[in-house]
Amino acid sequence: MKNKTLANEFILLGFSKDVDINLFLFVLFFLIYVMTIIVNGLIIHVVITNPRLHTPMYYFISKLSFIDLCNSSSAVPKMLVDLLSTEKTISLMACLVQVNVLLLIGSTECLLLVLMAYDRCLAICLPLHYPVLMRWSICHRLTALIWIFSFVAIMLPLLLMPVALCYPNQINHFMCESLAVLNLSCDRNYTKERVIFSLSFVTILFPFAFIIISYICIITSVLKIKAAGRAKAFSTCTSHVTVVAMYFGTGMATYLGPPQEKSSSRGKYVSIFYIIIAPFLNPLIYSVNNGEVKKTIKRLFKGICLETYTYV
């Protein structure tokens, strides 16, 4: 009868019960989180303040930085508190909110990466029509559309198939991740398989297939260009390909792996990458491979240093 008792509070098992290990992880993840806020905030500031970066490509890059900030902030602060706490508990309402926020942000990031692939495809395959097809009004509408679509895609399965969570109330994770929470479902066979399949197809497989098709078109068009222009055409896509490989790779490993692996501890270690590491690396990848961004950042720091020297 206890297994059918509805749970209203959950225990996050986290990484370890060893105090020294948790302290080390706290310092490591805290530093990464602070740097994530700094580098993503810097990318957003650079794109907004530099008129030369007011193009659709940089517009989507700034939106990616904003989503990465939300993605990391939705789980990392609670995780840092739990690493220094003896009682790693979370209420049912807070847990459900975190699940939905993580799914919404994750779905939106997948779709934003699709828009970025679509943007590069139009820029390379249809350069003469690109200014019309990707004008600002369309960019804003597409951005709003992916947020609305993600919200509907996440909320509709939850409304049609509400999940009741039972004891034992221990979540084998450092956050309320959807797969870990669904393992506590009172009706596991029905709810878990259908929710995971529907969300994975809409937010992972379909966007990834669209990105692959976009890059097939890009490669086909680039091969028709003279050798001198191929390197420049490919250079605008390398950062996006790297981010796509990291994000979709870890997403597929988490949500499309064998059922026995989904319920194991492997998922929480894979999720470290797309919750903590990827939001930190994404802006670095785009800034390292982009000369205009690096020039703007250098001018920004020179201005700050000059103002500080003048003030002193």
C-alpha positions as CSV (number, residue, x, y, z in Angstrom):
1,M,0.0,0.0,0.0
2,K,2.9,2.3,0.6
3,N,3.9,2.1,-3.1
4,K,0.5,3.6,-4.0
5,T,0.7,6.5,-1.5
6,L,1.1,9.8,-3.4
7,A,4.3,11.6,-2.5
8,N,4.3,15.4,-1.8
9,E,8.0,15.8,-1.1
10,F,11.1,14.2,-2.7
11,I,14.7,13.5,-1.8
12,L,17.4,14.3,-4.4
13,L,20.2,11.7,-4.0
14,G,22.7,13.9,-5.7
15,F,26.2,12.7,-6.4
16,S,27.7,11.5,-3.2
17,K,27.2,11.4,0.6
18,D,30.9,12.2,1.1
19,V,31.3,15.7,2.5
20,D,34.7,16.3,0.8
21,I,33.5,15.2,-2.6
22,N,30.4,17.5,-2.3
23,L,32.6,20.4,-1.2
24,F,34.9,19.9,-4.2
25,L,31.9,19.6,-6.6
26,F,30.4,22.8,-5.1
27,V,33.6,24.8,-5.7
28,L,33.9,23.4,-9.3
29,F,30.3,23.9,-10.3
30,F,30.1,27.3,-8.6
31,L,33.0,28.6,-10.6
32,I,31.6,27.2,-13.9
33,Y,28.2,28.7,-13.1
34,V,29.7,32.2,-12.4
35,M,31.7,32.0,-15.7
36,T,28.5,30.9,-17.5
37,I,26.7,34.0,-16.4
38,I,29.7,36.2,-17.3
39,V,30.4,34.8,-20.8
40,N,26.7,34.5,-21.8
41,G,26.0,38.0,-20.5
42,L,29.0,39.3,-22.4
43,I,27.8,37.8,-25.7
44,I,24.4,39.3,-25.2
45,H,25.9,42.7,-24.4
46,V,28.3,42.6,-27.3
47,V,25.6,41.7,-29.8
48,I,23.2,44.4,-28.5
49,T,25.8,47.2,-28.4
50,N,27.7,46.6,-31.7
51,P,25.6,47.7,-34.7
52,R,27.8,45.5,-37.0
53,L,26.4,42.5,-35.2
54,H,22.8,43.4,-35.8
55,T,22.2,40.5,-38.2
56,P,20.0,37.4,-38.0
57,M,23.0,35.1,-37.2
58,Y,24.1,37.2,-34.2
59,Y,20.5,37.8,-33.2
60,F,20.1,34.0,-32.9
61,I,23.4,33.7,-31.1
62,S,22.3,36.2,-28.5
63,K,19.0,34.3,-28.0
64,L,21.0,31.1,-27.6
65,S,23.1,32.8,-24.8
66,F,19.9,33.9,-23.1
67,I,18.5,30.3,-23.2
68,D,21.7,28.9,-21.9
69,L,21.5,31.3,-19.0
70,C,18.0,30.1,-18.3
71,N,18.9,26.5,-18.7
72,S,21.8,26.6,-16.3
73,S,20.0,28.8,-13.7
74,S,16.9,26.5,-13.6
75,A,18.9,23.7,-11.9
76,V,22.4,24.8,-10.8
77,P,21.5,27.1,-7.9
78,K,19.4,24.4,-6.2
79,M,22.1,21.9,-6.9
80,L,24.7,24.1,-5.2
81,V,22.6,24.6,-2.2
82,D,22.1,20.8,-1.9
83,L,25.8,20.1,-2.2
84,L,26.3,22.0,1.1
85,S,23.1,20.7,2.7
86,T,22.4,17.5,4.6
87,E,18.7,17.4,3.6
88,K,18.4,17.5,-0.1
89,T,14.6,17.7,-0.3
90,I,12.3,19.5,-2.8
91,S,8.5,19.9,-2.6
92,L,6.2,18.4,-5.2
93,M,5.2,21.8,-6.7
94,A,8.8,23.0,-6.9
95,C,9.8,19.7,-8.5
96,L,7.1,19.8,-11.1
97,V,7.9,23.5,-11.9
98,Q,11.6,22.6,-12.4
99,V,10.7,19.6,-14.7
100,N,8.4,21.8,-16.9
101,V,10.9,24.7,-17.0
102,L,13.8,22.3,-18.0
103,L,11.7,20.7,-20.7
104,L,10.5,24.0,-22.0
105,I,14.0,25.5,-22.2
106,G,15.5,22.3,-23.6
107,S,12.9,22.1,-26.3
108,T,13.3,25.8,-27.2
109,E,17.1,25.4,-27.5
110,C,16.6,22.5,-29.9
111,L,14.3,24.5,-32.1
112,L,16.5,27.5,-31.9
113,L,19.4,25.4,-33.2
114,V,17.1,24.5,-36.1
115,L,16.5,28.2,-36.8
116,M,20.2,28.8,-36.8
117,A,20.7,26.0,-39.3
118,Y,17.9,27.3,-41.4
119,D,19.5,30.8,-41.3
120,R,22.8,29.5,-42.5
121,C,21.1,27.4,-45.2
122,L,19.4,30.5,-46.6
123,A,22.5,32.6,-46.4
124,I,24.6,30.1,-48.4
125,C,22.0,28.5,-50.7
126,L,19.9,31.6,-51.5
127,P,22.2,34.6,-50.8
128,L,20.3,37.0,-53.1
129,H,17.0,36.3,-51.4
130,Y,18.4,36.1,-47.8
131,P,17.8,39.7,-46.8
132,V,14.1,39.4,-47.7
133,L,13.6,35.8,-46.3
134,M,15.3,36.6,-43.0
135,R,14.3,40.2,-42.3
136,W,13.9,41.3,-38.7
137,S,10.1,40.9,-38.6
138,I,10.4,37.3,-39.7
139,C,13.3,36.6,-37.1
140,H,11.1,37.9,-34.3
141,R,8.1,35.9,-35.4
142,L,10.2,32.7,-35.7
143,T,11.6,33.2,-32.2
144,A,8.2,33.8,-30.7
145,L,6.9,30.7,-32.6
146,I,9.5,28.3,-31.2
147,W,8.6,29.5,-27.6
148,I,4.9,29.0,-28.3
149,F,5.4,25.6,-30.0
150,S,7.7,24.4,-27.2
151,F,5.2,25.4,-24.5
152,V,2.4,23.6,-26.3
153,A,4.5,20.5,-27.0
154,I,5.5,20.3,-23.3
155,M,2.2,21.1,-21.7
156,L,-0.2,19.1,-24.0
157,P,1.2,15.6,-23.0
158,L,1.2,16.6,-19.4
159,L,-2.5,17.7,-19.5
160,L,-3.6,14.7,-21.5
161,M,-1.6,12.2,-19.4
162,P,-1.2,13.6,-15.9
163,V,1.4,11.8,-13.8
164,A,0.8,10.7,-10.3
165,L,4.0,10.2,-8.3
166,C,4.2,7.5,-5.5
167,Y,6.7,6.3,-2.9
168,P,9.6,5.6,-2.6
169,N,10.2,9.4,-3.0
170,Q,13.9,9.3,-3.8
171,I,15.0,10.8,-7.1
172,N,18.3,9.4,-8.3
173,H,19.5,12.8,-9.6
174,F,20.7,16.2,-8.6
175,M,17.6,17.9,-10.0
176,C,14.1,17.0,-11.0
177,E,14.9,15.7,-14.4
178,S,11.9,14.3,-16.3
179,L,13.1,10.7,-16.7
180,A,14.2,10.5,-13.1
181,V,10.9,11.9,-11.9
182,L,8.8,9.6,-14.2
183,N,10.5,6.6,-12.6
184,L,8.3,7.4,-9.6
185,S,5.1,7.3,-11.6
186,C,2.3,5.2,-10.1
187,D,1.5,4.0,-13.6
188,R,5.0,3.6,-15.1
189,N,4.3,1.5,-18.1
190,Y,1.6,3.7,-19.6
191,T,2.8,7.1,-18.7
192,K,6.6,6.9,-19.0
193,E,6.9,5.3,-22.4
194,R,4.3,7.5,-24.1
195,V,5.5,10.8,-22.6
196,I,9.1,10.1,-23.3
197,F,8.5,9.0,-26.9
198,S,6.2,11.9,-27.8
199,L,8.5,14.6,-26.3
200,S,11.7,13.0,-27.7
201,F,10.3,12.8,-31.2
202,V,9.0,16.4,-31.3
203,T,11.9,18.1,-29.5
204,I,14.9,16.0,-30.5
205,L,14.5,13.7,-33.5
206,F,12.4,16.0,-35.7
207,P,14.7,19.1,-35.2
208,F,17.8,17.0,-35.6
209,A,16.5,15.6,-38.9
210,F,15.8,19.1,-40.1
211,I,19.3,20.2,-39.2
212,I,20.8,17.3,-41.1
213,I,18.7,18.2,-44.2
214,S,19.8,21.8,-43.9
215,Y,23.4,20.9,-43.9
216,I,23.0,18.5,-46.8
217,C,21.7,21.5,-48.8
218,I,24.6,23.7,-47.5
219,I,27.2,21.1,-48.5
220,T,25.6,20.7,-51.9
221,S,25.7,24.4,-52.5
222,V,29.2,24.9,-51.1
223,L,30.6,22.2,-53.4
224,K,29.4,24.3,-56.4
225,I,31.4,27.3,-55.2
226,K,35.0,27.9,-56.2
227,A,37.6,26.5,-53.9
228,A,38.6,29.9,-52.6
229,G,35.1,30.6,-51.2
230,R,34.5,27.2,-49.7
231,A,36.5,27.8,-46.6
232,K,34.7,31.1,-45.8
233,A,31.3,29.4,-46.4
234,F,32.1,26.5,-44.1
235,S,33.7,28.7,-41.4
236,T,30.3,30.3,-40.7
237,C,28.9,26.9,-39.9
238,T,31.6,25.2,-37.8
239,S,30.5,26.8,-34.5
240,H,26.9,25.8,-35.0
241,V,27.8,22.2,-36.0
242,T,29.9,21.9,-32.8
243,V,27.1,23.1,-30.6
244,V,24.6,20.9,-32.4
245,A,26.8,17.8,-31.9
246,M,27.3,18.5,-28.2
247,Y,23.7,19.3,-27.4
248,F,21.8,16.8,-29.5
249,G,24.4,14.1,-28.7
250,T,23.9,14.3,-25.0
251,G,20.1,14.7,-25.5
252,M,19.9,11.5,-27.5
253,A,22.1,9.7,-25.1
254,T,19.8,10.7,-22.3
255,Y,16.3,10.4,-23.8
256,L,16.7,7.8,-26.6
257,G,19.0,5.3,-24.8
258,P,17.9,1.8,-23.7
259,P,15.2,1.8,-20.9
260,Q,17.5,0.2,-18.4
261,E,20.1,3.0,-18.8
262,K,17.4,5.7,-18.5
263,S,16.6,4.6,-14.9
264,S,20.3,4.2,-13.9
265,S,22.7,6.8,-12.5
266,R,24.2,7.3,-16.0
267,G,21.5,9.9,-16.8
268,K,22.5,12.4,-14.1
269,Y,26.2,12.3,-15.2
270,V,25.2,12.9,-18.8
271,S,22.9,15.8,-17.8
272,I,25.9,17.6,-16.2
273,F,27.1,18.2,-19.8
274,Y,24.0,19.9,-21.2
275,I,23.0,21.6,-17.9
276,I,26.3,22.8,-16.7
277,I,29.1,22.4,-19.3
278,A,27.3,23.2,-22.6
279,P,25.9,26.6,-21.4
280,F,29.5,27.5,-20.4
281,L,31.1,26.3,-23.7
282,N,28.6,27.5,-26.2
283,P,29.4,31.2,-26.0
284,L,33.1,30.4,-26.0
285,I,32.8,28.3,-29.1
286,Y,31.0,31.1,-31.0
287,S,33.4,33.8,-29.8
288,V,36.6,31.8,-30.5
289,N,35.5,31.1,-34.1
290,N,34.2,34.6,-34.8
291,G,36.6,37.4,-35.5
292,E,34.0,40.2,-35.2
293,V,32.9,39.1,-31.7
294,K,36.5,38.8,-30.5
295,K,37.2,42.4,-31.8
296,T,34.2,43.8,-30.0
297,I,35.1,42.0,-26.8
298,K,38.6,43.4,-27.0
299,R,37.4,46.9,-27.5
300,L,35.0,46.5,-24.6
301,F,37.7,45.4,-22.2
302,K,40.1,48.2,-23.5
303,G,37.4,50.7,-22.8
304,I,36.8,49.3,-19.3
305,C,40.6,49.3,-18.5
306,L,40.9,52.9,-19.9
307,E,38.0,54.2,-17.8
308,T,39.4,52.4,-14.7
309,Y,42.9,53.9,-15.3
310,T,41.4,57.4,-15.9
311,Y,39.4,57.2,-12.7
312,V,42.4,56.1,-10.6
